[in-house]
């Protein structure tokens, strides 16, 4: 699985772009299955929400370990393993009807799969391949690929469910993942990683250094909010709109697709601006802007047009935190353990995702609406805007560092 010569940046961005397009595109469409699966099995929304919550939580739990595997064995092996797990998880969701088995199985398989195929898995090879002055831009390109996947896959998944049924849709997507991801992973092979010229840290020392560094802890706290907001909106938006009287499912499909479309530009320019301005101010501005956009959406009269405007605004801010956060981690700690440390930060993101998707289903079941969850989402946005302001991306001082 290793080669003599490293792949060039163009190859890495294209191959990882295909992987991220499918990994994130399929994942963002899971909200479309909430109602058909719940109705088919006679479940409340809380059951499916719990499955998605466990999936997001385990994605975060597995993230640091997937990052360790990438840093040690290379990206290609990890992505291949993740693609096979992803397909298995989709097949599990299509065939298992017992609620507990559905929740646990889909959570473990898809959580592990996403840890091996999403941002954490490819950030290290992108960071190593891109020169320092292009690194933030390259992270922005990869984040834009994820958004492109959301834009492309939303209509595809909804049409598959409509015309072939929710179970067959899972079968077809599983096949697509394997057919596309495996050859793309092959393009991500690289020589054995040589860290002899960098700081000679063990994994334990790198973890201790990171968690003893306040800016890293601030990033961890801010990323919790990012996960809470985007997963709550992504999973519960279709059901929320239907509850509010917008019965045409194409409105929700178009809204989620618009989020993906506009985040292509948001992610790209966030990465580009990250190479020009201090990333902490950009991150703070993103979270504050999300709070404003959500507030305006909730205050305005609800219509298909207000939904589309909201989706466009949120889209510009959706995953634009990713290239900036990865860029800050690389700037502070270097590249040797980039995937692992990104995995730890992303774990916080996924704890937030767990809370957002589960709390949405739980509070809806308890109260019959999403009002309280929207309020929590706004409060967290203000918190994240404030907690990112003190983040200093200057490199840590190491006595043994030579690079």
Secondary structure, 3 states (H helix, E strand, C coil): CCCCCCCCHHHHHHHHHHHHHHHHHHHHHHHHHHHHHHHHHCCCHHHHHHHHHHHHHHHHHHHHHHHHHHHHHCHHHHHHHHHHHHHHHHHHHHHCCCHHHHHHHHHHHHHHHHHHHCHHHHHHHHHHHCCHHHHHHHHHHHHHHHHHHHHHHHHHHHHHHHHHCHHHHHHHHHHHHHHHHHHHHHCCCCCCCCCCCCCCCCHHHHHHHHHCCHHHHHHHHHHHHHHHHHHHHHHHHHHHHHHCCCCCHHHHHHHHHHHHHHHHHHHHHHHHHHCCCCHHHHHHHHHHHHHHHHHHHHHCCCCHHHHHHHHHHHHHHCCHHHHHHHHHHHHHHCCCCHHHHHHHHHHHHHHHHHHHHHHHHHHHHHHCCCHHHHHHHHHHHHHHHHHCCCCCCCCCCCCCCCC
